[in-house]
Amino acid sequence: MTVEHLSSIFSLFGGLGMFLYGMTVMSDGMQKAAGSRMSKFLDMVTGNRIMAVILGAGITALIQSSSATTVMVVGFVNAGIMNLSQAVGIIMGANIGTTITAWMVSLTQISSDMLTVLKPDFFAPILVGFGAFRILFGKKGTDDLLGDFCIGVGFIFIGLGFMSGAVAPYADSPVFSQAFKAIGGNPVLGILVGAIVTGIIQSSAASVSILQTLALAGAVPRASGFYITLGQNIGTCITAMISSAGTTRTAKRAAVIHLLFNVSGAILFGVIIFAGTFLVPDFMTGKLTPVEISVFHTIFNTLCTLVLFPLGDFLVNLSGAIVPEEKKEEDDETVEDKLNQEAQRLRRHLDERMLESPAIALAAAKSEVVNLGRVVAVNINAACNAITDDGENMIQNVYDREKIIDHMTNLLTDYLIKIDKLSLSDRQKLQVTVMLNALTDIERAGDHAENIAEKASYAHDKKTEFTDYGLQDLDRISAKAQESFSLSLNAFEDGSIDEMVDTAKAEDQVDAMEREMRQNHMMRLSMGECTTDAGVVFLDIIGDLERISDHADNIAGYVKQLI
């Protein structure tokens, strides 16, 4: 191997590395710019498969990876956020959206006959320089999304330039011509090559760019390039199939639907191309250009969607036959069983595949933080009811539920820490901080509910009796404390200023009640109307309720930070 050959290999791999890095940087910048809008898009696909197709195409065009989109879809289905009917539409749309990458690569040829100043190789370095200066000399501590985007696009075209330069000297090599001639006469071989290469590098965008680079050098016959392109669409399914390991049956079915869709399209077009090699042999053996790859890629994915769109429900049913239902044995549930079930449910909803899109992962985490708050609210209510209702089961339920609350808190904290390590915008970083703080307040409110249950258990064991005035006071302050906690969760979920203000008002009322009730209790105690044991329990309970309302006020206060 000569130095020139070694240099070409280095240039090829270096160019591929710059291309992939550029795609990552550009998609990160675009995802940050999209922000929470991506999570809101999910609401648009409910019961509307056409909107799901548009959404799938839009997200894939945004993040420049159909594999990433499909992996996220598997995560959504696994989490129960999306059903299979909606997933079919997004998967179909993802195949259309990925064609944008091929058109970006083909710009290197579209502009070759124009003015030099319009060629991507010409303006790519200035884009990298502009982006780097913005990031290095811009305001510190803030995200520069335009800078990220410019650097990403610049590296994409510089990487393509390196790859095309490395391959160009070998365009007339007999190795290339013989290999592509063999592929052109064997559809199965061509499709396998495209699938294997794409599966190995885990990126259809990169495999398409490699094919277009070879085509730019005039080394690829049309039939061979078409077959390889079909295989690339199948190869991109491998990522989602791997991702579905260990998920629910429904999530596995989503990955299978993706594979069925792309394999069906490859078979349909493979037959058409094979027939074309006999009907128009001169055209099929002619040299393929990058623009023709882009055109074929777009036509192939668009027509596949149009043809298979009416068969969406059939694909869903077929996936059900391929991935059969698992048989489950019924058994009595223990506390540990409930903990395991809740952990599994939470892990499904907080699926790590959604980390591909920080905005959507944050939305899922927020919904679970609110859900945890609702569980705590149930525990507070049960603990307060246990004061007057002599029921050991009710108190035990509070203890069991508290174990679930602690477990949920730990799982949520771990997931938010994973999100915090991603590439986030400043606002998204603030959202992570706010949710971690809210988790702390919610968990501590749950601890106070457990304290109240313990006091109720003590009062029942000692047969402690409260006065009628004491019971009335406990009813009033517990109702107001629960109201403040519920309002705070609503404010946190909806970002409502009105409910944030109402929470603060309710918290002030609880503080006033607590001070008044302490004074009234001391008067009853001094007059001999109340026993010491009852007095201690009474004061501890109203203290816990007052602290619950304080945590509610803190939770509502985090809304103000975000606003």
C-alpha positions in Angstrom: 0.0 0.0 0.0 1.5 3.3 -1.1 1.4 6.6 0.8 -1.2 7.9 -1.7 -3.5 5.0 -0.9 -3.1 5.5 2.8 -3.8 9.2 2.4 -7.0 8.4 0.5 -8.2 6.1 3.2 -7.5 8.7 5.9 -9.4 11.3 3.8 -12.4 9.0 3.4 -12.7 8.2 7.1 -11.9 11.7 8.1 -14.6 13.0 5.7 -17.1 10.5 7.0 -16.3 11.6 10.6 -16.8 15.3 9.7 -20.0 14.5 7.9 -21.5 12.6 10.9 -20.2 15.2 13.4 -21.8 18.0 11.3 -25.1 16.1 11.2 -25.0 15.8 15.0 -24.2 19.4 15.7 -26.7 20.7 13.2 -29.5 18.5 14.5 -28.7 19.4 18.1 -29.0 23.1 17.2 -32.3 22.6 15.4 -33.7 20.5 18.2 -32.9 23.2 20.8 -34.5 25.8 18.5 -37.6 23.6 18.2 -37.7 23.4 22.0 -41.0 22.3 23.6 -42.8 22.6 20.2 -41.7 19.0 19.4 -43.6 17.7 22.5 -46.7 19.7 21.5 -46.6 18.1 18.0 -47.5 14.7 19.6 -51.0 16.0 20.5 -51.7 16.7 16.8 -51.5 13.0 15.7 -54.3 11.7 17.9 -56.6 9.8 15.7 -55.2 11.4 12.5 -52.7 9.3 10.6 -52.2 12.0 7.9 -51.0 14.4 10.6 -48.8 11.6 11.9 -47.2 11.2 8.5 -46.5 15.0 8.3 -45.2 14.9 11.9 -42.8 12.0 11.1 -41.5 13.8 8.0 -41.1 17.1 9.9 -39.2 15.6 12.9 -36.9 13.5 10.6 -36.1 16.5 8.4 -35.4 18.4 11.6 -33.1 15.9 13.3 -31.7 14.4 10.0 -32.1 10.8 11.1 -35.0 8.4 10.3 -33.4 5.9 12.7 -33.5 8.4 15.6 -37.2 9.2 14.8 -38.1 5.5 14.7 -36.2 4.8 17.9 -38.2 7.6 19.6 -41.4 6.2 18.2 -40.6 2.8 19.8 -40.0 4.8 23.1 -43.3 6.6 22.8 -45.2 3.4 22.2 -43.3 1.7 25.0 -44.3 4.6 27.3 -47.9 4.4 26.3 -47.8 8.0 24.9 -48.6 6.8 21.4 -50.6 3.9 20.0 -49.6 1.7 17.1 -52.0 3.3 14.6 -50.3 6.7 15.2 -46.9 5.1 15.1 -47.5 3.7 11.6 -48.1 7.2 10.3 -44.9 8.7 11.9 -42.8 5.7 10.6 -44.1 6.3 7.1 -43.4 10.0 7.4 -39.9 9.4 8.7 -39.0 7.7 5.4 -40.0 10.8 3.5 -38.2 13.2 5.9 -34.9 11.4 5.5 -34.8 12.3 1.8 -33.8 15.8 2.8 -30.3 14.5 3.6 -29.8 13.1 0.1 -30.8 16.4 -1.4 -28.3 18.3 0.8 -25.5 16.0 -0.4 -26.6 16.3 -4.1 -26.1 20.1 -3.8 -22.4 19.4 -4.5 -23.4 18.5 -8.1 -26.4 20.9 -8.6 -24.1 23.9 -8.1 -21.2 22.5 -10.0 -22.3 24.1 -13.3 -23.2 27.4 -11.6 -20.9 30.1 -10.3 -18.1 28.9 -8.1 -19.4 31.1 -5.3 -22.6 29.0 -5.1 -20.7 25.7 -4.6 -21.1 24.2 -1.0 -17.3 23.6 -0.9 -16.8 27.3 -1.4 -19.0 28.7 1.4 -18.7 25.7 3.9 -15.4 27.1 5.5 -17.0 30.5 6.0 -20.0 28.9 7.7 -17.7 27.0 10.1 -15.7 30.2 10.8 -18.9 32.3 11.3 -20.3 29.7 13.7 -17.1 29.3 15.6 -16.7 33.1 16.1 -20.3 33.4 17.4 -19.8 30.6 19.9 -16.3 31.7 21.1 -16.9 35.4 21.3 -20.6 35.5 21.9 -22.3 36.0 25.3 -21.0 33.4 27.7 -23.5 31.0 29.4 -26.0 31.2 26.6 -26.8 28.9 23.7 -26.0 30.0 20.2 -28.3 27.9 18.0 -27.3 29.8 14.8 -23.6 29.1 15.6 -24.3 25.4 16.1 -26.3 25.2 12.9 -23.7 27.0 10.8 -20.8 24.8 12.1 -22.9 21.6 11.5 -23.8 22.5 7.9 -20.2 23.6 7.2 -18.8 20.3 8.4 -21.3 18.3 6.4 -20.1 19.8 3.1 -16.4 19.8 4.1 -16.7 16.1 5.0 -18.4 15.4 1.7 -15.5 17.2 -0.1 -13.0 15.0 1.7 -14.9 11.9 0.8 -15.3 12.7 -2.9 -11.7 13.7 -3.2 -10.6 10.4 -1.6 -12.8 8.3 -4.0 -12.3 10.3 -7.2 -8.9 8.7 -8.2 -10.4 5.2 -8.0 -13.5 5.9 -10.1 -12.1 4.0 -13.1 -10.7 1.2 -11.0 -11.8 -2.3 -12.4 -12.6 -3.3 -8.8 -15.4 -0.8 -8.6 -16.7 -1.5 -12.1 -16.8 -5.3 -11.6 -18.3 -5.0 -8.1 -21.1 -2.7 -9.2 -21.7 -4.8 -12.4 -22.3 -7.8 -10.2 -24.6 -5.9 -7.9 -26.5 -4.5 -10.9 -27.4 -8.0 -12.1 -28.4 -9.3 -8.7 -31.1 -7.4 -6.9 -30.8 -9.5 -3.7 -27.0 -8.8 -3.5 -27.5 -5.1 -4.1 -30.2 -4.8 -1.4 -28.1 -6.8 1.1 -25.1 -4.5 0.5 -27.1 -1.4 1.2 -28.7 -3.0 4.3 -25.5 -4.3 5.8 -23.5 -1.1 5.3 -26.3 1.0 6.8 -26.8 -1.4 9.6 -23.0 -1.4 10.5 -22.6 2.4 10.5 -26.1 2.9 12.1 -26.9 5.8 9.8 -28.8 5.8 6.5 -27.7 9.5 6.0 -24.1 8.4 6.1 -24.6 5.4 3.8 -26.5 7.5 1.3 -23.7 10.1 1.3 -21.1 7.4 0.6 -23.2 6.1 -2.3 -23.6 9.6 -3.7 -19.9 10.3 -3.3 -19.2 7.2 -5.4 -21.8 8.3 -7.9 -20.2 11.7 -8.1 -17.0 10.0 -9.2 -19.0 8.2 -12.0 -18.5 4.7 -10.4 -22.1 3.6 -9.9 -24.4 2.1 -12.6 -28.1 3.1 -12.1 -29.5 -0.4 -11.4 -26.8 -1.0 -8.7 -27.4 2.4 -7.1 -31.1 1.8 -7.0 -30.8 -1.6 -5.4 -28.4 -0.3 -2.8 -30.7 2.6 -2.0 -33.5 0.1 -1.4 -31.2 -1.9 1.0 -30.3 1.3 2.9 -34.0 1.8 3.8 -34.0 -1.8 5.2 -30.7 -1.3 7.0 -32.0 1.7 8.9 -34.6 -0.6 10.6 -31.8 -2.4 12.4 -31.4 0.5 14.9 -35.0 0.4 15.9 -35.1 -3.4 16.1 -32.1 -3.4 18.5 -33.7 -0.6 20.5 -36.9 -2.6 20.9 -35.1 -5.4 22.9 -36.5 -5.6 26.4 -39.5 -3.4 25.7 -43.2 -4.1 25.8 -44.9 -6.3 23.2 -46.5 -3.1 21.7 -43.1 -1.4 21.3 -41.7 -4.5 19.6 -44.6 -4.4 17.2 -43.8 -0.8 16.4 -40.2 -1.8 15.4 -41.6 -4.7 13.4 -44.0 -2.4 11.6 -41.0 -0.2 10.5 -39.3 -3.3 9.1 -42.4 -4.6 7.4 -43.0 -1.2 5.7 -39.5 -0.8 4.4 -39.2 -4.5 3.3 -42.5 -4.2 1.5 -41.4 -1.1 -0.3 -38.0 -2.7 -1.3 -39.7 -5.8 -2.7 -42.2 -3.7 -4.7 -39.5 -1.4 -6.2 -37.0 -4.2 -6.5 -39.4 -6.0 -8.9 -39.9 -2.7 -10.9 -36.2 -2.1 -11.2 -35.4 -5.7 -12.2 -38.0 -5.5 -14.9 -36.5 -2.2 -16.0 -33.1 -3.8 -16.6 -34.7 -5.8 -19.4 -37.0 -3.1 -20.7 -34.5 -0.2 -20.8 -31.1 -1.9 -20.3 -29.1 1.1 -21.7 -30.7 3.4 -19.1 -30.2 1.0 -16.2 -26.5 0.4 -17.0 -25.8 4.1 -17.4 -23.8 6.0 -14.7 -25.9 7.3 -11.8 -25.5 10.9 -10.5 -26.1 12.2 -6.9 -29.1 14.1 -8.1 -30.7 11.0 -9.6 -30.1 9.2 -6.2 -32.0 12.1 -4.5 -34.8 11.9 -7.0 -35.1 8.1 -6.8 -34.9 8.2 -2.9 -37.7 10.8 -2.8 -39.9 9.1 -5.3 -39.4 5.7 -3.7 -40.2 6.8 -0.1 -43.2 9.0 -1.2 -44.8 6.3 -3.4 -44.3 3.6 -0.7 -46.1 5.8 1.7 -49.0 6.5 -0.7 -49.3 2.8 -1.7 -49.0 1.4 1.9 -50.9 4.2 3.7 -54.3 2.5 3.3 -52.8 -0.7 4.6 -51.7 0.8 7.9 -54.2 -1.2 9.9 -53.1 -4.4 8.1 -49.5 -3.7 9.1 -50.6 -3.3 12.7 -52.5 -6.6 12.7 -49.6 -8.4 10.9 -47.2 -7.1 13.5 -49.5 -8.6 16.2 -49.2 -12.0 14.5 -45.4 -11.8 14.3 -45.1 -10.7 17.9 -47.5 -12.9 19.9 -49.1 -12.0 23.2 -47.2 -13.2 26.3 -49.1 -15.4 28.8 -49.2 -14.1 32.3 -49.9 -15.9 35.5 -52.2 -14.3 38.0 -51.1 -14.1 41.7 -51.8 -12.2 44.8 -50.0 -8.8 44.8 -47.7 -7.8 47.6 -46.2 -4.4 48.3 -43.0 -5.6 46.5 -45.2 -6.6 43.5 -46.7 -3.1 43.4 -43.3 -1.5 43.6 -42.0 -3.6 40.7 -45.1 -2.9 38.6 -44.8 0.9 39.3 -41.1 0.7 38.5 -41.8 -1.0 35.2 -44.6 1.4 34.3 -42.4 4.4 35.1 -39.4 3.0 33.1 -41.8 2.5 30.1 -43.0 6.0 30.3 -39.6 7.5 30.9 -38.1 5.4 28.1 -34.5 6.3 27.4 -35.2 6.2 23.7 -37.0 9.6 24.2 -33.6 11.1 25.3 -33.1 11.4 21.5 -35.3 14.4 21.8 -34.7 16.3 25.1 -37.8 18.4 24.7 -40.1 15.3 24.6 -38.1 13.6 27.4 -38.7 16.7 29.5 -42.4 16.7 28.7 -42.6 13.0 29.8 -40.7 13.7 33.0 -42.9 16.6 33.8 -46.0 14.6 33.4 -44.6 11.9 35.8 -43.6 14.6 38.4 -47.2 15.8 38.4 -48.4 12.2 38.6 -46.2 11.6 41.6 -47.7 14.7 43.2 -51.2 13.2 42.6 -50.1 10.0 44.4 -48.9 12.1 47.3 -52.2 14.0 47.4 -54.0 10.7 47.7 -51.7 9.8 50.6 -52.3 13.1 52.3 -56.1 12.6 52.1 -55.9 9.0 53.3 -53.6 10.1 56.3 -56.1 12.9 57.2 -59.1 10.5 57.0 -57.2 8.0 59.2 -57.3 10.5 62.1 -61.0 10.1 62.6 -61.6 6.6 61.0 -60.3 3.7 63.1 -58.9 1.6 60.3 -55.6 -0.2 60.4 -55.8 -1.0 56.7 -56.1 2.7 55.8 -52.9 3.5 57.7 -51.1 0.6 56.3 -52.1 1.7 52.8 -50.4 5.1 53.6 -47.2 3.3 54.5 -47.3 1.1 51.4 -48.0 4.1 49.2 -45.1 6.0 50.7 -42.7 3.2 49.7 -44.0 3.6 46.1 -43.6 7.4 46.4 -39.9 7.1 47.5 -39.2 4.6 44.7 -40.8 6.8 42.1 -38.8 9.8 43.3 -35.5 7.9 42.9 -36.4 6.8 39.4 -37.5 10.3 38.3 -34.4 11.8 39.8 -32.1 9.4 37.9 -34.0 10.2 34.7 -33.8 13.9 35.1 -30.0 13.6 35.8 -29.7 11.7 32.5 -31.6 14.5 30.7 -29.4 17.1 32.4 -26.3 15.5 30.8 -27.8 16.0 27.3 -27.2 19.0 25.0 -29.9 21.4 26.4 -30.9 25.0 25.9 -30.7 27.3 28.8 -34.5 27.1 29.3 -34.4 23.3 29.2 -31.6 23.3 31.9 -33.8 25.5 34.0 -36.7 23.1 33.5 -34.6 20.2 34.8 -33.6 22.2 37.9 -37.2 23.2 38.6 -38.4 19.6 38.3 -35.7 18.3 40.6 -36.6 21.0 43.2 -40.3 20.2 42.8 -39.5 16.5 43.3 -37.9 17.3 46.6 -40.9 19.3 47.8 -43.4 16.6 46.7 -41.4 13.8 48.4 -41.2 15.8 51.6 -44.9 16.5 51.5 -45.3 12.7 51.3 -43.1 12.3 54.3 -45.5 14.6 56.3 -48.4 12.5 55.2 -46.7 9.5 56.6 -46.0 11.4 59.8 -49.8 12.2 60.1 -50.6 8.5 59.6 -48.1 7.6 62.4 -49.9 10.1 64.7 -53.2 8.6 63.8 -51.9 5.1 64.5 -50.6 6.3 67.9 -53.9 8.0 68.7 -55.8 4.8 67.9 -53.4 2.6 69.9 -53.7 4.9 73.0 -57.4 5.4 72.4 -56.8 9.1 72.4 -60.0 11.2 72.0 -60.1 14.7 70.5 -62.6 17.3 71.5 -65.3 18.3 69.1 -63.6 21.6 68.6 -60.3 19.8 67.9 -61.9 17.6 65.3 -63.5 20.5 63.6 -60.2 22.3 63.5 -58.4 19.3 62.0 -61.1 19.0 59.3 -60.8 22.7 58.4 -57.0 22.9 58.3 -56.6 19.5 56.5 -59.1 20.5 53.8 -57.3 23.8 53.2 -53.8 22.2 53.2 -55.0 19.6 50.6 -56.5 22.5 48.6 -53.2 24.3 48.5 -51.3 21.2 47.5 -53.8 20.4 44.7 -53.7 24.0 43.4 -49.9 23.9 43.4 -49.9 20.7 41.2 -52.3 22.3 38.8 -50.2 25.4 38.6 -47.1 23.3 38.0 -48.8 21.2 35.3 -50.5 24.1 33.4 -48.1 26.9 34.1 -51.0 28.9 35.5 -50.4 32.2 37.2 -53.9 32.3 38.6 -53.5 28.9 40.3 -50.0 30.0 41.5 -51.6 33.0 43.2 -54.4 30.9 44.6 -51.9 28.5 46.1 -50.1 31.4 47.9 -53.5 32.6 49.3 -54.4 29.1 50.5 -50.9 28.7 52.1 -51.4 32.0 54.0 -54.8 30.8 55.3 -53.2 27.6 56.5 -50.5 29.6 58.4 -53.2 31.7 60.0 -55.3 28.7 60.9 -52.3 26.9 62.4 -51.4 29.9 64.7 -55.1 30.3 65.7 -55.5 26.6 66.4 -52.4 26.5 68.5 -53.7 29.3 70.7 -57.2 27.8 71.0 -55.7 24.4 71.9 -53.6 25.9 74.6 -56.7 27.5 76.1 -58.6 24.2 76.0 -55.6 22.5 77.6 -55.4 25.0 80.4 -59.1 24.7 81.0 -58.8 20.9 81.3 -60.9 20.3 78.2 -58.2 18.3 76.5 -55.7 15.6 77.5 -52.0 16.0 77.2 -51.7 13.0 74.8 -54.4 14.4 72.5 -52.8 17.8 72.7 -49.4 16.5 71.5 -50.9 14.6 68.6 -53.1 17.6 67.7 -50.1 20.0 67.6 -48.0 17.6 65.6 -50.7 17.0 63.0 -51.4 20.7 62.4 -47.7 21.3 62.2 -47.4 18.6 59.5 -50.3 20.1 57.6 -48.7 23.6 57.7 -45.5 22.2 56.3 -47.4 20.5 53.5 -48.9 23.8 52.5 -45.3 25.4 52.7 -44.1 22.8 50.2 -47.2 23.5 48.0 -46.2 27.1 48.0 -42.6 26.2 46.9 -44.0 24.0 44.1 -46.2 26.8 42.8 -43.2 29.2 43.1 -41.2 27.2 40.6 -43.8 28.2 38.0 -42.8 31.8 38.5 -39.2 30.9 37.7 -40.2 29.4 34.3 -42.5 32.3 33.5 
